[in-house]
Amino acid sequence: LLISAALSLLIYTPLTRKLGKRGTYFIGAGYWIIVLASVSLLNPATPTAFIVVIAVLLGLGMGISYAIPWAMLPEVVDVDELVSGQRQEGVYAGIMTFLRQVSSSVAVFGIGAILQFTGYNADLAVQTPQAVNAIRMINTVIPIGMVALGLLSCWFFPITRQNFALIRAFLDKRHSDQSISDDEKKEMEDVIATVY
C-alpha cells in the first residue's frame, strides 16, 4: 500500500503539469473512491493475491492525498502574501500538520469507539455480524465520505493556473520593487476578490 502510494507520485506529477492540481486531484480522488468501494468485495475467502492487488490499487489512489494538498499549500501562502504583505509559510505548514495530527487522532479514537460499540473482540477468531459490518464501514463508507469531502473542497478551491500566474506576477513585481500601474492594481484587486 505505502510503496504504491509513493510510486503514484510518478503518475501524479506529470499529470499535474498537464491538468493542473485540481484536475489531477479530481482524477486521483475519483479513482480512489472506486477502489475503496471494491474493498467491500473482500471476505475471508478472498485469495491473498487479490488482496495484494487491491492494496496496490488503493495505494495508487491514496497517493493523491499526500501529493496534491501539500502542492497546493504554496499557492495559498502566495495569496496570503499578496494580501497581507507577509510570507507565512511556517504558519500554514504548521496548521496543516496540526490538522493532520488531530484528524488522525480523531480517526483512531472513532475507529476504537465504533468497534467497541459493535462488539468487536480481538480474542475471537470469528467476529459478530455487527463487528464485521462495522469493519466494512470503517474501510469503505467512511473513507469514501472523507475523500468525497476532499473532492468538494477541491471543487471550491479558488486558485486556478490563470489567477495564480497573475498572483506570481504581482508578487514578482512587488519583490523587485517595480511600480504597478492603476490597471494592474485593479486586476490585482479582482484576483484577490476571487481567491481570498
Backbone as CSV, one residue per row, in Angstrom:
resi,resn,N_x,N_y,N_z,CA_x,CA_y,CA_z,C_x,C_y,C_z
1,LEU,0.832,-1.198,0.000,0.000,0.000,0.000,0.870,1.253,0.000
2,LEU,1.800,1.332,0.933,2.629,2.537,1.042,3.628,2.654,-0.106
3,ILE,4.131,1.512,-0.562,5.057,1.554,-1.701,4.336,2.054,-2.947
4,SER,3.145,1.543,-3.203,2.416,2.002,-4.394,1.946,3.448,-4.229
5,ALA,1.671,3.880,-2.988,1.317,5.295,-2.759,2.493,6.188,-3.132
6,ALA,3.699,5.764,-2.750,4.893,6.549,-3.099,5.115,6.538,-4.612
7,LEU,4.946,5.390,-5.225,5.150,5.281,-6.677,4.099,6.055,-7.469
8,SER,2.936,6.274,-6.845,1.876,7.007,-7.545,2.308,8.423,-7.895
9,LEU,3.277,8.958,-7.153,3.772,10.308,-7.448,4.374,10.376,-8.844
10,LEU,4.869,9.243,-9.340,5.395,9.202,-10.708,4.280,9.399,-11.736
11,ILE,3.059,9.099,-11.327,1.896,9.302,-12.203,1.344,10.709,-12.017
12,TYR,1.186,11.110,-10.749,0.514,12.378,-10.456,1.344,13.604,-10.818
13,THR,2.655,13.509,-10.722,3.491,14.677,-11.025,3.348,15.123,-12.483
14,PRO,3.530,14.229,-13.473,3.337,14.681,-14.856,1.879,15.042,-15.157
15,LEU,0.956,14.359,-14.499,-0.463,14.662,-14.714,-0.787,16.067,-14.216
16,THR,-0.157,16.467,-13.118,-0.361,17.807,-12.573,0.126,18.869,-13.553
17,ARG,1.251,18.599,-14.194,1.766,19.560,-15.183,0.804,19.722,-16.353
18,LYS,0.115,18.639,-16.683,-0.791,18.666,-17.833,-2.178,19.202,-17.483
19,LEU,-2.731,18.750,-16.352,-4.118,19.073,-15.999,-4.256,20.090,-14.870
20,GLY,-3.161,20.425,-14.212,-3.247,21.283,-13.044,-3.539,20.452,-11.810
21,LYS,-3.427,21.087,-10.656,-3.576,20.376,-9.389,-5.020,19.954,-9.132
22,ARG,-5.947,20.837,-9.439,-7.362,20.484,-9.220,-7.770,19.318,-10.094
23,GLY,-7.450,19.400,-11.377,-7.831,18.327,-12.302,-7.223,16.998,-11.899
24,THR,-5.964,17.026,-11.498,-5.296,15.804,-11.064,-5.941,15.250,-9.798
25,TYR,-6.294,16.144,-8.877,-6.943,15.679,-7.647,-8.288,15.023,-7.963
26,PHE,-9.047,15.616,-8.868,-10.337,15.021,-9.233,-10.157,13.614,-9.793
27,ILE,-9.180,13.439,-10.657,-8.947,12.115,-11.249,-8.482,11.129,-10.178
28,GLY,-7.473,11.527,-9.395,-6.931,10.625,-8.379,-7.936,10.274,-7.300
29,ALA,-8.672,11.256,-6.827,-9.654,11.004,-5.769,-10.832,10.194,-6.301
30,GLY,-11.263,10.480,-7.518,-12.342,9.684,-8.118,-11.938,8.223,-8.257
31,TYR,-10.715,8.011,-8.737,-10.182,6.647,-8.851,-10.127,5.991,-7.469
32,TRP,-9.658,6.738,-6.476,-9.534,6.201,-5.121,-10.895,5.764,-4.577
33,ILE,-11.924,6.544,-4.829,-13.280,6.183,-4.366,-13.725,4.862,-4.991
34,ILE,-13.455,4.692,-6.276,-13.849,3.449,-6.952,-13.135,2.250,-6.331
35,VAL,-11.831,2.395,-6.083,-11.082,1.278,-5.489,-11.533,1.029,-4.051
36,LEU,-11.808,2.104,-3.302,-12.317,1.918,-1.937,-13.632,1.132,-1.941
37,ALA,-14.480,1.416,-2.907,-15.742,0.687,-2.996,-15.497,-0.800,-3.252
38,SER,-14.437,-1.134,-3.985,-14.149,-2.540,-4.274,-13.679,-3.304,-3.033
39,VAL,-13.248,-2.587,-2.004,-12.828,-3.248,-0.763,-14.011,-4.011,-0.149
40,SER,-15.223,-3.545,-0.400,-16.402,-4.223,0.156,-16.565,-5.631,-0.417
41,LEU,-15.879,-5.923,-1.520,-15.964,-7.260,-2.119,-15.093,-8.279,-1.382
42,LEU,-14.167,-7.793,-0.564,-13.260,-8.706,0.136,-13.997,-9.450,1.239
43,ASN,-13.635,-10.701,1.430,-14.194,-11.521,2.509,-13.140,-12.533,2.933
44,PRO,-13.402,-13.322,3.969,-12.379,-14.262,4.440,-11.911,-15.262,3.377
45,ALA,-12.728,-15.533,2.371,-12.340,-16.494,1.333,-11.557,-15.844,0.190
46,THR,-11.387,-14.523,0.235,-10.669,-13.825,-0.837,-9.213,-14.278,-0.869
47,PRO,-8.719,-14.660,-2.053,-7.313,-15.079,-2.146,-6.368,-13.933,-1.788
48,THR,-5.258,-14.281,-1.163,-4.274,-13.291,-0.739,-3.783,-12.456,-1.917
49,ALA,-3.586,-13.089,-3.059,-3.087,-12.366,-4.245,-4.048,-11.239,-4.625
50,PHE,-5.355,-11.482,-4.529,-6.345,-10.457,-4.864,-6.287,-9.311,-3.851
51,ILE,-6.085,-9.653,-2.581,-5.972,-8.628,-1.533,-4.748,-7.751,-1.796
52,VAL,-3.646,-8.367,-2.209,-2.432,-7.603,-2.517,-2.686,-6.661,-3.696
53,VAL,-3.383,-7.139,-4.717,-3.714,-6.294,-5.877,-4.560,-5.102,-5.435
54,ILE,-5.562,-5.347,-4.602,-6.409,-4.259,-4.102,-5.566,-3.271,-3.291
55,ALA,-4.632,-3.776,-2.476,-3.777,-2.892,-1.676,-2.919,-2.010,-2.580
56,VAL,-2.377,-2.572,-3.639,-1.565,-1.788,-4.581,-2.434,-0.723,-5.249
57,LEU,-3.623,-1.115,-5.679,-4.532,-0.152,-6.325,-4.967,0.942,-5.345
58,LEU,-5.205,0.558,-4.086,-5.560,1.556,-3.066,-4.416,2.542,-2.853
59,GLY,-3.200,2.033,-2.822,-2.042,2.897,-2.649,-1.914,3.915,-3.767
60,LEU,-2.188,3.485,-4.994,-2.128,4.411,-6.130,-3.142,5.543,-5.967
61,GLY,-4.293,5.227,-5.389,-5.289,6.265,-5.126,-4.924,7.109,-3.914
62,MET,-4.407,6.458,-2.885,-4.075,7.151,-1.644,-2.975,8.184,-1.853
63,GLY,-2.102,7.951,-2.811,-1.008,8.881,-3.079,-1.484,10.291,-3.378
64,ILE,-2.692,10.415,-3.898,-3.215,11.748,-4.235,-3.377,12.596,-2.978
65,SER,-3.680,11.949,-1.855,-3.881,12.714,-0.609,-2.566,13.213,-0.031
66,TYR,-1.468,12.609,-0.429,-0.159,13.089,0.013,0.361,14.179,-0.915
67,ALA,0.130,14.006,-2.200,0.755,14.885,-3.191,0.063,16.234,-3.326
68,ILE,-1.200,16.236,-3.630,-1.863,17.466,-4.064,-2.096,18.480,-2.946
69,PRO,-2.625,18.112,-1.780,-2.830,19.152,-0.753,-1.546,19.894,-0.393
70,TRP,-0.446,19.157,-0.272,0.819,19.826,0.047,1.313,20.651,-1.127
71,ALA,0.994,20.231,-2.345,1.394,21.007,-3.526,0.566,22.287,-3.654
72,MET,-0.647,22.304,-3.103,-1.496,23.492,-3.155,-1.107,24.516,-2.082
73,LEU,-0.425,24.061,-1.050,-0.078,24.937,0.072,0.725,26.168,-0.352
74,PRO,1.757,26.049,-1.205,2.495,27.256,-1.599,1.624,28.300,-2.309
75,GLU,0.612,27.851,-3.023,-0.288,28.794,-3.681,-1.063,29.601,-2.644
76,VAL,-1.515,28.932,-1.607,-2.243,29.611,-0.532,-1.323,30.617,0.166
77,VAL,-0.076,30.209,0.384,0.901,31.104,1.020,1.127,32.341,0.153
78,ASP,1.217,32.159,-1.164,1.410,33.293,-2.072,0.216,34.248,-2.039
79,VAL,-0.986,33.702,-1.988,-2.180,34.559,-1.915,-2.146,35.360,-0.615
80,ASP,-1.804,34.693,0.479,-1.735,35.397,1.756,-0.682,36.498,1.711
81,GLU,0.457,36.220,1.084,1.499,37.246,0.981,1.017,38.424,0.144
82,LEU,0.288,38.142,-0.919,-0.231,39.217,-1.755,-1.172,40.113,-0.958
83,VAL,-1.990,39.499,-0.112,-2.970,40.259,0.667,-2.329,40.930,1.886
84,SER,-1.556,40.165,2.655,-1.040,40.671,3.932,0.324,41.349,3.821
85,GLY,1.063,41.028,2.749,2.409,41.559,2.610,3.446,40.787,3.413
86,GLN,3.021,39.684,4.059,3.942,38.878,4.865,4.013,37.464,4.308
87,ARG,5.197,36.891,4.392,5.409,35.499,3.961,5.282,34.610,5.190
88,GLN,4.244,33.749,5.230,3.950,32.988,6.446,3.813,31.497,6.177
89,GLU,4.732,30.940,5.385,4.603,29.528,5.048,4.689,28.626,6.271
90,GLY,5.475,29.029,7.286,5.585,28.227,8.500,4.262,28.110,9.235
91,VAL,3.507,29.194,9.266,2.201,29.185,9.925,1.263,28.207,9.216
92,TYR,1.219,28.300,7.892,0.315,27.431,7.127,0.733,25.968,7.204
93,ALA,2.036,25.703,7.105,2.512,24.318,7.216,2.212,23.772,8.611
94,GLY,2.371,24.609,9.634,2.068,24.190,10.997,0.593,23.863,11.181
95,ILE,-0.263,24.710,10.634,-1.708,24.465,10.724,-2.072,23.172,10.007
96,MET,-1.503,22.981,8.826,-1.812,21.778,8.052,-1.337,20.521,8.790
97,THR,-0.138,20.581,9.356,0.388,19.439,10.111,-0.458,19.186,11.352
98,PHE,-0.836,20.255,12.049,-1.667,20.124,13.239,-3.017,19.484,12.900
99,LEU,-3.651,19.956,11.829,-4.947,19.394,11.434,-4.826,17.922,11.041
100,ARG,-3.721,17.575,10.396,-3.495,16.174,10.022,-3.355,15.310,11.275
101,GLN,-2.630,15.804,12.275,-2.454,15.055,13.520,-3.783,14.921,14.274
102,VAL,-4.532,16.012,14.324,-5.830,15.968,15.004,-6.767,14.987,14.313
103,SER,-6.820,15.056,12.983,-7.721,14.157,12.256,-7.299,12.703,12.437
104,SER,-5.992,12.435,12.478,-5.523,11.060,12.725,-5.944,10.585,14.113
105,SER,-5.811,11.463,15.106,-6.196,11.102,16.469,-7.696,10.844,16.572
106,VAL,-8.478,11.704,15.942,-9.937,11.533,15.952,-10.310,10.226,15.257
107,ALA,-9.636,9.923,14.153,-9.927,8.692,13.409,-9.626,7.464,14.264
108,VAL,-8.470,7.449,14.926,-8.111,6.293,15.769,-9.115,6.137,16.908
109,PHE,-9.465,7.246,17.552,-10.448,7.184,18.636,-11.802,6.707,18.100
110,GLY,-12.225,7.268,16.952,-13.517,6.904,16.371,-13.585,5.439,15.984
111,ILE,-12.514,4.925,15.386,-12.488,3.508,15.000,-12.604,2.626,16.240
112,GLY,-11.850,2.970,17.275,-11.931,2.195,18.516,-13.320,2.214,19.120
113,ALA,-13.944,3.389,19.125,-15.286,3.527,19.693,-16.306,2.716,18.878
114,ILE,-16.205,2.789,17.555,-17.137,2.041,16.701,-16.980,0.543,16.930
115,LEU,-15.743,0.068,16.957,-15.511,-1.364,17.158,-16.003,-1.823,18.529
116,GLN,-15.750,-1.021,19.542,-16.217,-1.391,20.881,-17.745,-1.417,20.930
117,PHE,-18.369,-0.420,20.318,-19.830,-0.333,20.324,-20.468,-1.511,19.584
118,THR,-19.801,-2.004,18.538,-20.388,-3.090,17.735,-19.974,-4.476,18.219
119,GLY,-19.247,-4.546,19.342,-18.949,-5.843,19.948,-17.705,-6.533,19.419
120,TYR,-16.799,-5.797,18.801,-15.556,-6.409,18.324,-14.761,-6.935,19.502
121,ASN,-14.229,-8.162,19.340,-13.402,-8.774,20.379,-12.176,-9.359,19.701
122,ALA,-11.006,-8.813,19.995,-9.765,-9.248,19.350,-9.433,-10.700,19.648
123,ASP,-9.986,-11.258,20.717,-9.687,-12.648,21.083,-10.501,-13.654,20.277
124,LEU,-11.527,-13.190,19.586,-12.381,-14.098,18.821,-11.856,-14.261,17.398
125,ALA,-11.857,-15.519,16.904,-11.448,-15.778,15.522,-12.537,-15.336,14.553
126,VAL,-13.794,-15.455,14.979,-14.930,-15.048,14.157,-15.672,-13.955,14.911
127,GLN,-15.846,-12.825,14.268,-16.493,-11.673,14.898,-18.006,-11.722,14.686
128,THR,-18.720,-10.942,15.480,-20.171,-10.843,15.331,-20.490,-10.156,14.004
129,PRO,-21.677,-10.380,13.444,-22.041,-9.705,12.195,-21.982,-8.179,12.316
130,GLN,-22.342,-7.647,13.503,-22.282,-6.196,13.703,-20.837,-5.694,13.604
131,ALA,-19.902,-6.429,14.210,-18.495,-6.031,14.155,-17.958,-6.126,12.732
132,VAL,-18.336,-7.172,12.010,-17.886,-7.329,10.612,-18.418,-6.180,9.760
133,ASN,-19.693,-5.836,9.947,-20.268,-4.707,9.200,-19.575,-3.390,9.560
134,ALA,-19.227,-3.236,10.839,-18.523,-2.021,11.266,-17.148,-1.944,10.611
135,ILE,-16.458,-3.077,10.545,-15.140,-3.103,9.899,-15.263,-2.741,8.425
136,ARG,-16.289,-3.271,7.761,-16.518,-2.922,6.345,-16.785,-1.415,6.204
137,MET,-17.592,-0.874,7.093,-17.916,0.555,7.041,-16.656,1.401,7.266
138,ILE,-15.833,0.996,8.232,-14.605,1.730,8.542,-13.649,1.723,7.345
139,ASN,-13.671,0.643,6.580,-12.739,0.515,5.462,-13.291,0.959,4.114
140,THR,-14.584,1.267,4.060,-15.165,1.690,2.775,-15.982,2.977,2.898
141,VAL,-17.079,2.914,3.607,-18.033,4.027,3.636,-17.410,5.307,4.202
142,ILE,-16.747,5.189,5.345,-16.169,6.382,5.973,-15.061,6.984,5.113
143,PRO,-14.096,6.170,4.620,-13.079,6.774,3.741,-13.659,7.377,2.465
144,ILE,-14.652,6.732,1.886,-15.285,7.291,0.683,-15.904,8.650,1.009
145,GLY,-16.551,8.742,2.165,-17.125,10.023,2.588,-16.067,11.098,2.773
146,MET,-14.931,10.719,3.363,-13.848,11.691,3.580,-13.231,12.142,2.246
147,VAL,-13.028,11.196,1.341,-12.470,11.558,0.033,-13.465,12.434,-0.731
148,ALA,-14.751,12.133,-0.591,-15.775,12.966,-1.236,-15.741,14.392,-0.683
149,LEU,-15.520,14.539,0.628,-15.370,15.882,1.214,-14.136,16.588,0.644
150,GLY,-13.070,15.823,0.430,-11.877,16.389,-0.200,-12.173,16.867,-1.610
151,LEU,-12.949,16.084,-2.353,-13.345,16.496,-3.707,-14.173,17.774,-3.674
152,LEU,-15.087,17.848,-2.713,-15.912,19.042,-2.573,-15.049,20.260,-2.253
153,SER,-14.100,20.098,-1.342,-13.191,21.199,-1.001,-12.380,21.627,-2.214
154,CYS,-11.917,20.658,-2.970,-11.123,20.962,-4.167,-11.970,21.684,-5.212
155,TRP,-13.223,21.314,-5.308,-14.131,21.961,-6.265,-14.227,23.462,-5.985
156,PHE,-14.265,23.816,-4.691,-14.401,25.217,-4.308,-13.059,25.932,-4.127
157,PHE,-11.947,25.223,-4.342,-10.626,25.848,-4.226,-10.503,26.892,-5.333
158,PRO,-10.356,28.167,-4.972,-10.495,29.227,-5.975,-9.246,29.523,-6.803
159,ILE,-8.114,28.944,-6.447,-6.884,29.285,-7.152,-6.739,28.392,-8.390
160,THR,-6.705,29.022,-9.542,-6.524,28.315,-10.810,-5.142,28.643,-11.368
161,ARG,-4.764,27.950,-12.426,-3.480,28.253,-13.072,-3.430,29.707,-13.529
162,GLN,-4.547,30.181,-14.073,-4.580,31.528,-14.626,-4.427,32.592,-13.535
163,ASN,-5.253,32.507,-12.491,-5.131,33.554,-11.480,-3.869,33.384,-10.643
164,PHE,-3.326,32.160,-10.541,-2.072,32.000,-9.825,-0.912,32.620,-10.606
165,ALA,-0.961,32.536,-11.925,0.077,33.184,-12.743,0.066,34.697,-12.499
166,LEU,-1.122,35.270,-12.393,-1.228,36.707,-12.103,-0.713,37.021,-10.696
167,ILE,-1.052,36.179,-9.743,-0.584,36.370,-8.365,0.942,36.372,-8.322
168,ARG,1.543,35.394,-8.999,3.006,35.324,-9.023,3.599,36.555,-9.709
169,ALA,2.969,37.011,-10.786,3.476,38.200,-11.487,3.424,39.427,-10.574
170,PHE,2.311,39.587,-9.840,2.198,40.716,-8.912,3.246,40.616,-7.806
171,LEU,3.446,39.412,-7.260,4.438,39.238,-6.201,5.855,39.490,-6.717
172,ASP,6.133,39.030,-7.927,7.464,39.263,-8.503,7.733,40.753,-8.665
173,LYS,6.712,41.494,-9.112,6.875,42.950,-9.242,7.101,43.588,-7.867
174,ARG,6.347,43.123,-6.875,6.495,43.666,-5.527,7.900,43.363,-4.983
175,HIS,8.387,42.136,-5.199,9.708,41.745,-4.689,10.832,42.536,-5.362
176,SER,10.641,42.885,-6.633,11.694,43.620,-7.353,11.464,45.134,-7.305
177,ASP,10.515,45.565,-6.482,10.211,46.994,-6.304,9.830,47.695,-7.605
178,GLN,9.190,46.956,-8.504,8.694,47.568,-9.741,7.361,48.243,-9.446
179,SER,7.108,49.317,-10.140,5.834,50.009,-9.941,4.706,49.222,-10.603
180,ILE,3.531,49.382,-10.018,2.340,48.697,-10.535,1.379,49.764,-11.018
181,SER,0.940,49.615,-12.260,0.033,50.604,-12.839,-1.344,50.501,-12.194
182,ASP,-2.172,51.512,-12.433,-3.541,51.503,-11.888,-4.335,50.327,-12.440
183,ASP,-4.143,50.031,-13.733,-4.845,48.889,-14.336,-4.422,47.586,-13.665
184,GLU,-3.112,47.455,-13.393,-2.621,46.250,-12.729,-3.146,46.161,-11.301
185,LYS,-3.238,47.300,-10.619,-3.797,47.309,-9.258,-5.248,46.839,-9.269
186,LYS,-5.990,47.305,-10.261,-7.400,46.891,-10.380,-7.482,45.394,-10.658
187,GLU,-6.602,44.919,-11.553,-6.575,43.493,-11.872,-6.199,42.683,-10.628
188,MET,-5.243,43.190,-9.848,-4.825,42.520,-8.627,-5.977,42.475,-7.622
189,GLU,-6.702,43.552,-7.486,-7.854,43.581,-6.581,-8.920,42.577,-7.022
190,ASP,-9.119,42.462,-8.322,-10.091,41.479,-8.836,-9.666,40.059,-8.527
191,VAL,-8.376,39.780,-8.705,-7.864,38.431,-8.405,-8.007,38.143,-6.920
192,ILE,-7.642,39.105,-6.081,-7.773,38.912,-4.631,-9.226,38.667,-4.248
193,ALA,-10.139,39.406,-4.852,-11.556,39.208,-4.553,-12.024,37.810,-4.940
194,THR,-11.403,37.241,-5.978,-11.782,35.916,-6.443,-11.239,34.826,-5.548
195,VAL,-9.990,34.981,-5.104,-9.331,33.867,-4.409,-9.296,33.988,-2.898
196,TYR,-9.556,35.173,-2.346,-9.361,35.350,-0.906,-10.677,35.363,-0.169
